[in-house]
Amino acid sequence: MSETPTGFFKKIVGNGELKLNRKLGIYIICLLLSCLLWLLITLSERYDTDIVFPVHYTNIPKSKVVTNRLPETITATVNAVGFNLLWYKIIGHGDSVTMEIPSSKLREHNGNYYTLTNNRLEKISAQLGDKIKVLRISPDTIYVDFAEKLKRKLQVKPQVELTLQKQYGLADSIKTEPTTVNVSGPKNIVERMLYAETEKVILKDISDSQQLPVTFKKPENASSVTFSPETVKLIVPVEKYTEGNVEIPVTVRNLPKGSRLKVIPEKVKVTYLVGLSKYDKVNSGDFTVGFNYKNLPKGKGNKMKLEVLSSPSSVNSVKVEPVSVEYIIQK
């Protein structure tokens, strides 16, 4: 059976699309090959470019400390083949270079020490390998301020702003581990330090013990001061508190010899809050409540307000009932 005109037309169009697709594919391949060839030719040439390097300083005299802030990076103008530059950008980017600053390598002018970075081109080039050559470095001058170094062991002083939930309190004093650290820095600063103060820690509305690492607060304008270890463990012991009470006699201090004074009532009730772990260790003999005979008002009645003269360090919120007593001086 002969083919219809419609079928013959579709056949012609279909073959046209196939031929067109082949031509497009060949064109794309040729374009990619051209781009690749151009890239190979371009990367085989040498180029000058700037690269930023983090810098690490070594050989600082042990008896000295650097008091100014040294540049954290240097910018090196380098010359290399494009392939090597591309490889460095992909693999080596972020590598640091080392720069020595011993006293023997520094120059001095009017008491100021400095080093010329472009005098270190060969050493810095050697750190980057023989495929990259350093042409120049910026900044061209690095200033170094030295001070005599002092090392001391100081007590750690924790700085804590604390609020506790109701019926909770400290089971013991706030401490750190370790309790002392080594402090190094300029002698004129370190010798005036009385303790190693931690950064301020804020703890709000807590009901359980806390243990967390804290760093140290450096003295003002003294970034060169260092601490070893750099962090300590802050320990904040918290426990639930309960109410306790005892009944004790009123004490009169500085009563003249031969004088007698009667107080009414003779005993008062003392109420306090104490941690559960120390509840059984508190007794009536730990408290003293009363007043000083020398503070008795003259001709102004016979009542005296009571004071808590002594109480254990493990309790707080101490209250006395009644708050005052009557007294009668007996001769």
C-alpha positions as CSV (number, residue, x, y, z in Angstrom):
1,M,0.0,0.0,0.0
2,S,1.4,3.4,-0.9
3,E,2.3,5.9,1.9
4,T,-0.1,8.7,2.6
5,P,1.1,12.3,2.1
6,T,0.7,13.1,5.8
7,G,2.9,10.1,6.8
8,F,5.5,11.1,4.3
9,F,5.6,14.7,5.7
10,K,6.1,13.5,9.3
11,K,8.9,11.3,8.2
12,I,10.7,14.2,6.5
13,V,10.2,16.5,9.6
14,G,11.5,13.8,11.9
15,N,14.7,13.3,10.0
16,G,15.2,17.0,10.0
17,E,15.0,17.1,13.8
18,L,17.6,14.3,14.1
19,K,20.0,16.1,11.7
20,L,19.5,19.3,13.6
21,N,20.2,17.6,17.0
22,R,23.4,16.1,15.7
23,K,24.7,19.4,14.4
24,L,23.9,21.1,17.7
25,G,25.8,18.4,19.6
26,I,28.8,18.7,17.4
27,Y,28.8,22.5,17.9
28,I,28.6,22.2,21.7
29,I,31.5,19.7,21.7
30,C,33.6,22.0,19.5
31,L,32.8,25.0,21.8
32,L,33.8,23.0,24.9
33,L,37.1,21.9,23.3
34,S,37.8,25.5,22.3
35,C,37.2,26.7,25.9
36,L,39.3,24.0,27.3
37,L,42.2,24.8,24.9
38,W,41.9,28.5,25.8
39,L,41.9,27.7,29.5
40,L,45.0,25.5,29.2
41,I,46.9,28.2,27.3
42,T,45.8,30.9,29.8
43,L,46.7,28.8,32.9
44,S,50.2,28.0,31.4
45,E,51.2,31.6,31.5
46,R,52.7,33.4,34.5
47,Y,50.8,36.0,36.5
48,D,51.4,38.4,39.3
49,T,48.6,38.5,41.9
50,D,48.0,39.4,45.6
51,I,47.3,36.6,48.2
52,V,46.4,37.3,51.8
53,F,48.2,35.0,54.3
54,P,47.5,34.6,58.0
55,V,50.8,35.1,59.8
56,H,52.2,33.3,62.8
57,Y,55.0,35.0,64.8
58,T,57.8,32.9,66.4
59,N,61.1,33.3,68.4
60,I,59.8,36.1,70.6
61,P,62.4,36.5,73.4
62,K,61.3,34.5,76.5
63,S,62.0,37.3,78.8
64,K,59.8,39.7,76.8
65,V,56.2,40.1,75.9
66,V,54.8,41.9,72.9
67,T,52.5,44.6,74.1
68,N,51.1,45.9,70.7
69,R,48.8,44.1,68.3
70,L,50.8,42.6,65.5
71,P,49.1,42.3,62.0
72,E,47.1,39.1,61.8
73,T,47.6,38.8,58.1
74,I,50.1,40.0,55.4
75,T,49.4,40.5,51.7
76,A,52.0,39.0,49.4
77,T,52.3,39.9,45.8
78,V,53.4,36.6,44.1
79,N,54.4,35.4,40.7
80,A,53.5,31.9,39.5
81,V,52.0,29.9,36.6
82,G,48.2,30.1,36.4
83,F,47.9,26.3,37.2
84,N,49.8,26.7,40.5
85,L,47.9,29.8,41.5
86,L,44.6,28.0,40.8
87,W,45.8,25.0,42.7
88,Y,46.8,27.2,45.7
89,K,43.4,29.0,45.7
90,I,41.6,25.6,45.8
91,I,43.9,23.6,48.2
92,G,46.3,25.9,50.0
93,H,44.1,28.9,50.7
94,G,44.2,29.7,54.5
95,D,47.7,28.3,55.1
96,S,49.6,30.6,57.4
97,V,53.2,31.8,57.0
98,T,55.7,32.0,59.9
99,M,57.6,35.2,60.6
100,E,60.4,35.3,63.2
101,I,60.8,38.4,65.4
102,P,63.8,37.7,67.7
103,S,65.6,40.8,69.0
104,S,68.5,40.1,66.7
105,K,66.2,40.5,63.7
106,L,64.7,43.8,64.7
107,R,65.8,47.3,64.0
108,E,65.5,50.2,66.5
109,H,64.8,53.8,66.0
110,N,64.2,56.2,68.9
111,G,63.3,53.3,71.2
112,N,60.9,51.8,68.7
113,Y,61.6,48.3,67.3
114,Y,60.5,47.2,63.8
115,T,61.2,44.7,61.1
116,L,61.1,45.1,57.3
117,T,59.0,42.4,55.9
118,N,60.5,42.6,52.4
119,N,63.8,41.5,53.9
120,R,62.1,38.1,54.6
121,L,61.1,37.4,50.9
122,E,63.3,34.3,50.5
123,K,62.2,32.7,53.7
124,I,58.5,33.3,53.1
125,S,58.9,32.1,49.5
126,A,60.5,28.9,50.8
127,Q,57.4,28.2,53.0
128,L,55.2,28.4,49.9
129,G,57.3,26.0,47.8
130,D,59.4,26.6,44.7
131,K,56.4,27.0,42.4
132,I,55.3,30.4,43.9
133,K,57.7,33.3,44.1
134,V,57.0,36.2,46.5
135,L,57.8,39.6,45.0
136,R,56.9,41.9,47.8
137,I,54.9,42.0,51.1
138,S,52.5,44.5,52.6
139,P,52.8,46.0,55.1
140,D,56.4,46.6,54.4
141,T,57.1,47.4,58.1
142,I,55.9,45.7,61.3
143,Y,56.4,47.6,64.6
144,V,57.0,45.5,67.7
145,D,56.7,46.9,71.3
146,F,58.4,44.9,74.0
147,A,58.0,44.9,77.7
148,E,59.6,42.9,80.5
149,K,57.7,39.7,81.1
150,L,56.4,38.6,84.6
151,K,54.8,35.4,85.5
152,R,52.8,35.0,88.7
153,K,50.4,32.5,90.3
154,L,47.1,34.2,91.4
155,Q,43.9,33.2,93.1
156,V,40.9,32.9,90.8
157,K,38.0,35.2,91.7
158,P,34.8,34.1,90.1
159,Q,32.3,36.8,89.0
160,V,28.7,35.5,89.2
161,E,25.4,37.2,89.2
162,L,22.9,34.7,90.7
163,T,19.2,34.4,91.3
164,L,17.6,31.3,92.8
165,Q,14.2,29.9,92.7
166,K,12.1,30.2,95.9
167,Q,13.2,27.8,98.7
168,Y,16.6,27.2,97.0
169,G,20.0,28.5,98.1
170,L,23.7,27.9,97.9
171,A,24.9,24.7,99.6
172,D,28.4,26.1,99.8
173,S,30.5,29.0,98.5
174,I,31.0,29.4,94.7
175,K,34.3,27.9,93.7
176,T,36.5,27.2,90.7
177,E,38.7,24.3,89.7
178,P,41.6,25.0,89.8
179,T,41.5,27.7,92.4
180,T,44.8,29.3,91.1
181,V,46.2,30.0,87.6
182,N,49.5,31.2,86.2
183,V,49.3,34.8,84.8
184,S,51.9,36.1,82.3
185,G,52.3,39.5,80.8
186,P,53.9,42.9,81.0
187,K,55.6,43.3,84.4
188,N,54.0,46.7,85.1
189,I,50.5,45.2,84.7
190,V,50.9,41.7,86.2
191,E,52.6,42.9,89.4
192,R,49.5,45.1,90.2
193,M,47.0,42.3,89.7
194,L,45.6,41.0,93.0
195,Y,43.7,38.0,91.6
196,A,42.6,36.5,88.3
197,E,39.1,37.6,87.7
198,T,36.7,35.5,85.5
199,E,34.3,36.9,83.0
200,K,31.0,37.7,84.5
201,V,28.5,34.8,84.5
202,I,24.8,35.4,84.8
203,L,22.6,32.6,86.2
204,K,18.9,33.4,86.6
205,D,16.2,31.5,88.5
206,I,18.1,28.3,89.0
207,S,17.2,25.3,91.2
208,D,20.1,22.9,90.7
209,S,23.9,23.0,90.9
210,Q,25.9,24.3,88.0
211,Q,29.3,23.4,86.6
212,L,30.5,25.3,83.5
213,P,33.7,26.5,81.9
214,V,34.6,30.2,82.2
215,T,37.4,32.4,80.7
216,F,39.3,35.2,82.3
217,K,38.7,38.9,82.1
218,K,41.9,40.7,81.0
219,P,42.9,44.0,82.6
220,E,42.0,47.0,80.6
221,N,44.3,47.7,77.6
222,A,46.3,44.6,78.4
223,S,45.5,42.1,75.6
224,S,49.0,40.6,76.0
225,V,48.2,39.2,79.4
226,T,47.7,35.4,79.2
227,F,46.3,32.8,81.6
228,S,47.3,29.2,82.0
229,P,45.0,27.3,81.9
230,E,42.9,29.6,79.7
231,T,39.6,28.4,81.3
232,V,38.5,27.1,84.7
233,K,35.5,25.1,85.8
234,L,33.0,27.3,87.8
235,I,31.1,25.3,90.5
236,V,27.9,26.7,91.9
237,P,26.5,24.3,94.5
238,V,22.7,24.7,94.9
239,E,20.3,22.8,97.1
240,K,16.8,23.1,98.5
241,Y,16.4,25.0,101.7
242,T,14.1,24.3,104.5
243,E,13.0,26.3,107.6
244,G,14.4,25.6,111.0
245,N,13.9,27.2,114.4
246,V,15.4,27.2,117.9
247,E,14.6,28.8,121.2
248,I,17.5,30.6,122.9
249,P,18.1,32.9,125.9
250,V,18.6,36.6,125.4
251,T,22.2,37.7,125.8
252,V,23.2,41.1,127.3
253,R,26.8,42.1,126.4
254,N,29.0,44.5,128.4
255,L,26.8,44.2,131.5
256,P,28.7,46.1,134.3
257,K,30.2,44.0,137.0
258,G,27.8,43.8,140.0
259,S,24.8,44.9,137.9
260,R,21.8,42.8,137.2
261,L,19.3,43.1,134.4
262,K,16.1,41.1,133.9
263,V,14.7,40.8,130.3
264,I,11.1,39.8,129.5
265,P,10.8,37.3,127.9
266,E,14.1,35.7,128.8
267,K,14.0,33.5,125.7
268,V,13.1,34.2,122.1
269,K,12.4,32.1,119.0
270,V,14.9,32.2,116.1
271,T,13.7,31.1,112.7
272,Y,16.1,30.6,109.8
273,L,16.6,28.9,106.4
274,V,19.2,26.2,105.9
275,G,20.1,23.7,103.2
276,L,18.8,20.2,103.7
277,S,22.4,18.8,103.8
278,K,23.2,21.0,106.9
279,Y,19.8,20.9,108.6
280,D,20.9,18.4,111.3
281,K,24.2,20.3,112.0
282,V,22.5,23.5,113.2
283,N,21.7,23.8,116.9
284,S,20.7,26.4,119.4
285,G,24.2,27.0,120.6
286,D,25.2,28.3,117.1
287,F,23.1,31.5,117.6
288,T,23.5,34.5,119.9
289,V,20.6,37.0,120.1
290,G,20.5,40.1,122.4
291,F,21.8,43.6,122.8
292,N,24.7,45.7,124.1
293,Y,24.1,47.2,127.6
294,K,26.1,50.3,126.5
295,N,23.4,51.0,123.9
296,L,20.5,51.1,126.4
297,P,18.5,54.3,126.0
298,K,18.7,56.7,128.9
299,G,15.3,57.8,130.3
300,K,13.4,56.6,127.2
301,G,11.4,53.6,128.4
302,N,12.4,50.1,129.1
303,K,12.3,48.3,125.7
304,M,15.3,47.3,123.6
305,K,15.4,46.0,120.1
306,L,17.1,42.6,119.7
307,E,20.0,42.0,117.3
308,V,21.4,38.7,115.9
309,L,24.9,38.9,117.4
310,S,26.1,35.6,115.8
311,S,24.8,32.8,113.6
312,P,26.3,30.0,111.5
313,S,27.4,30.8,108.0
314,S,25.3,28.0,106.6
315,V,22.0,29.7,107.4
316,N,20.3,32.8,106.1
317,S,17.1,34.8,106.4
318,V,17.5,34.7,110.2
319,K,14.5,36.2,112.1
320,V,13.8,36.8,115.8
321,E,10.4,36.7,117.5
322,P,9.7,38.9,119.4
323,V,11.9,41.6,117.8
324,S,12.3,43.5,121.1
325,V,12.2,42.7,124.8
326,E,11.4,44.7,128.0
327,Y,14.2,45.0,130.6
328,I,14.4,45.9,134.2
329,I,17.6,47.1,135.8
330,Q,18.0,45.5,139.3
331,K,20.4,47.1,141.8
